[in-house]
Amino acid sequence: MMYMTTRVLRVFVVANGGVTKVTQAVPQNKRRNLVCADGGWQTMRGARPTAAAAAAAEATAGVASIAGQDNKIITEPVALVTNLQVHPMVHDKKARTLQLNISWTVPQEGRLPKGYFLKVKSINDSHEYCEIMDFMEDINNTMTSWAVVPPEVTNVKNDPRVMQECCYNIRVESQPYDGRRAAEVNYTIPERVGELWSCRRKALLPVPRDVQVSVIDSGTAHVSWTLDASAARIARNISLT
C-alpha cells in the first residue's frame, strides 16, 4: 500500500480592497509544479524560464527605460520667430488714434510651430498718462508674419489704445508653448507719429495771447498772436482750426 503525503496550504490573497484566505489541500509531490492564480492553485505547464532568458528580459526592460529617458532629453523646443519689429501708424487723424504694425520672420528650420500667441501689454511705469493695454490674439496660421494691434479701434472705454510716448511689451509665443521661451521686445511710441503729436504735455502747452484777425479778401485772412518767451520754447508747432 502506498501513502501520499498531503499538506494544507493557506494563502492570503489581496483582492478588491480586502484580504481573502484560501485553504487548499495539495499533495507534497505536486507542490513544486503549482502556481497560485485567481485565489487557488493551478498546475504550471511548460518548462521554467532559464536564467539566460530571465536576464535577457531584464536587459530589454532596462533598455526601454533608458530609451524613454533619452526621448525626454532630446526633445527639441519649438522654433521661435525672429526679426520682431514694431511700427506705429496713424489709424484716424481726426480721432487721433494709432495702431501698431507688428511683423516677424517665421521659422524655417527646427521644430516648426503649430501657431503663435501674440501679446501686447503696456508697461505700467511708463507714465500715468498712458492707458492700460492688455491685448492677446491666437494666430493659427503658421505662415502669418504680421498683425495690426488693435485690429479695430473704438472709442469704448477700456478698449486697447496705442498712445504716444507710452511703452509696450510685444511678445510672440510659438505654439505649443513651453512656458519659458518667446520672442519679445519693448517698444516706446515716439512723440510724433505721422502728423500726430503727443498730447502728453497738453496741460503745459501755452495759450496764445493777443490774437488778432484781419480780413484780406473773401478767401484770405491774416491771423496773429503772441507768446511768452518761455512758452515759445515749449511750443514746437501751432495749428489753426
C-alpha positions in Angstrom: 0.0 0.0 0.0 1.3 3.4 -0.9 0.7 6.6 1.1 0.8 10.2 -0.3 1.7 13.0 2.0 -0.7 15.9 1.8 -0.2 19.3 3.3 -2.8 22.1 3.7 -1.6 25.4 2.3 -3.1 28.6 3.5 -2.6 31.6 1.1 -3.7 35.1 1.7 -4.7 36.9 -1.4 -5.3 40.7 -1.6 -8.3 41.4 -3.9 -10.9 44.1 -4.2 -9.6 46.1 -1.3 -9.7 43.2 1.2 -7.8 40.1 2.2 -9.1 36.6 1.4 -7.8 33.4 3.0 -7.6 30.5 0.6 -7.1 27.0 2.0 -6.4 24.1 -0.3 -5.0 20.6 0.3 -2.1 20.0 -2.0 -0.1 16.7 -2.3 3.5 17.2 -1.4 4.8 15.7 -4.6 2.8 18.2 -6.6 3.7 21.4 -4.8 6.7 22.3 -7.0 4.6 22.2 -10.1 1.9 24.5 -8.8 1.5 28.2 -9.0 -1.0 30.5 -7.2 -3.6 32.1 -9.5 -7.0 33.6 -9.0 -7.1 32.7 -5.4 -6.4 29.0 -5.9 -3.7 26.6 -7.1 -3.1 25.6 -10.7 -0.7 23.2 -12.3 2.2 25.1 -14.1 2.6 23.6 -17.5 5.8 24.0 -19.5 9.4 24.4 -18.5 10.6 27.1 -16.2 12.3 30.1 -17.9 16.0 29.7 -17.9 18.4 32.1 -16.2 19.6 33.4 -19.6 16.1 34.1 -20.7 15.3 36.0 -17.5 18.5 38.1 -17.8 17.6 38.9 -21.4 14.1 40.1 -20.4 15.5 42.3 -17.6 18.1 43.8 -20.0 15.4 44.6 -22.6 13.3 46.3 -19.9 16.3 48.4 -18.9 17.0 49.5 -22.5 13.3 50.5 -22.9 13.5 52.6 -19.8 16.7 54.3 -20.9 15.3 55.0 -24.3 12.3 56.6 -22.8 14.5 58.9 -20.7 16.6 59.8 -23.8 13.5 60.8 -25.7 12.6 63.3 -23.0 16.1 64.7 -23.0 16.5 65.2 -26.8 13.0 66.7 -27.3 13.7 69.8 -29.5 12.0 73.0 -28.4 9.6 74.8 -30.8 11.4 77.3 -33.0 10.9 81.0 -32.3 10.1 83.8 -34.7 12.9 86.2 -35.5 13.3 89.8 -36.6 10.4 91.0 -34.4 9.7 94.6 -35.4 7.1 97.3 -34.4 6.0 100.3 -36.4 3.3 102.7 -35.2 0.9 104.2 -37.7 -1.9 106.6 -37.8 -5.4 105.0 -37.8 -7.6 108.0 -37.9 -6.0 111.5 -38.0 -9.2 113.3 -36.9 -9.9 110.9 -34.0 -6.1 110.9 -33.2 -6.0 107.1 -33.0 -3.0 104.9 -33.6 -2.2 101.3 -34.4 0.8 99.1 -34.1 2.0 97.2 -37.2 3.9 94.2 -35.8 5.9 91.9 -38.1 8.2 89.0 -37.7 10.0 86.3 -39.7 8.5 82.8 -39.4 11.0 79.9 -38.6 12.0 77.7 -41.5 14.2 75.2 -39.6 14.0 73.0 -36.5 10.7 72.0 -34.8 8.2 74.2 -36.6 5.4 75.8 -34.5 1.7 75.0 -34.9 0.7 78.6 -34.4 1.5 81.8 -32.5 0.1 83.6 -29.5 0.6 87.4 -29.7 0.6 89.5 -26.5 0.8 93.3 -26.3 0.9 94.8 -22.8 1.5 98.3 -21.5 4.4 98.7 -19.2 2.8 100.4 -16.2 5.8 102.5 -15.2 5.7 104.5 -18.5 3.6 107.4 -17.2 0.2 107.9 -15.6 -0.9 109.5 -18.9 -0.7 106.1 -20.6 -3.7 103.8 -20.6 -3.5 100.1 -19.8 -3.1 97.8 -22.8 -3.6 94.1 -22.4 -4.2 92.7 -25.9 -3.9 89.0 -26.8 -4.5 87.2 -30.1 -4.3 83.5 -31.0 -2.9 83.1 -34.5 -3.5 79.6 -36.0 -1.9 80.2 -39.4 1.8 79.3 -39.1 2.7 81.4 -42.2 1.3 84.6 -40.7 4.1 87.1 -40.3 2.3 90.3 -39.2 -0.5 91.7 -37.2 -2.2 95.1 -36.5 -2.9 96.0 -32.9 -5.6 96.7 -32.1 -7.3 95.3 -35.2 -10.3 97.6 -34.5 -10.1 101.0 -32.9 -13.1 102.2 -30.9 -14.0 104.9 -28.5 -15.3 102.4 -25.9 -13.7 102.9 -22.5 -11.0 100.4 -21.6 -10.7 99.1 -25.1 -7.0 98.8 -26.1 -5.5 102.1 -27.3 -2.0 102.9 -28.5 -0.7 106.2 -27.2 2.4 108.3 -28.0 5.3 108.2 -25.6 4.0 105.1 -23.9 5.9 101.9 -23.6 4.6 98.4 -24.6 5.9 94.8 -24.3 5.3 92.9 -27.5 5.6 89.1 -27.2 5.2 86.3 -29.8 5.0 82.8 -28.3 5.4 79.8 -30.6 2.9 77.0 -30.0 2.9 74.6 -28.3 4.4 77.0 -25.7 6.9 75.5 -23.3 6.2 78.1 -20.6 9.6 79.9 -20.9 10.9 80.9 -24.3 9.4 83.6 -26.6 10.4 86.4 -28.9 9.7 89.7 -27.3 10.7 93.4 -27.5 9.8 96.6 -25.5 8.8 99.5 -27.7 8.1 103.1 -26.8 5.9 105.1 -29.2 7.6 108.2 -30.4 6.3 111.7 -29.6 5.3 112.2 -33.2 3.6 109.6 -35.4 2.9 110.8 -38.9 1.3 114.2 -38.5 0.1 113.5 -35.0 1.9 114.9 -32.0 1.6 113.6 -28.4 -0.9 115.2 -26.1 1.0 114.1 -23.0 2.1 117.7 -22.3 -1.3 119.2 -23.2 -1.6 120.9 -19.8 1.8 122.5 -20.2 1.2 124.0 -23.7 1.0 127.8 -23.7 -2.2 129.7 -24.7 -1.6 132.3 -27.3 -2.4 135.9 -26.3 -3.5 139.0 -28.2 -5.0 137.0 -31.1 -5.9 139.4 -34.0 -7.6 138.6 -37.3 -7.7 140.9 -40.3 -9.6 140.0 -43.5 -7.6 140.5 -46.6 -10.2 139.3 -49.1 -13.1 137.0 -49.4 -10.9 133.9 -49.2 -7.9 135.1 -47.1 -7.4 136.3 -43.5 -4.4 137.3 -41.5 -4.1 135.9 -38.0 -1.5 136.9 -35.5 -0.8 136.2 -31.8 1.9 136.5 -29.2 3.6 134.0 -26.8 5.7 134.5 -23.8 9.4 133.8 -24.4 9.4 130.8 -22.0 6.3 129.4 -23.6 7.7 129.8 -27.1 10.5 127.3 -26.2 7.8 124.7 -25.3 5.6 125.1 -28.4 7.1 123.4 -31.5 4.1 123.8 -33.7 0.8 125.8 -33.7 -2.1 124.8 -35.9 -5.2 126.9 -36.8 -8.7 125.4 -36.9 
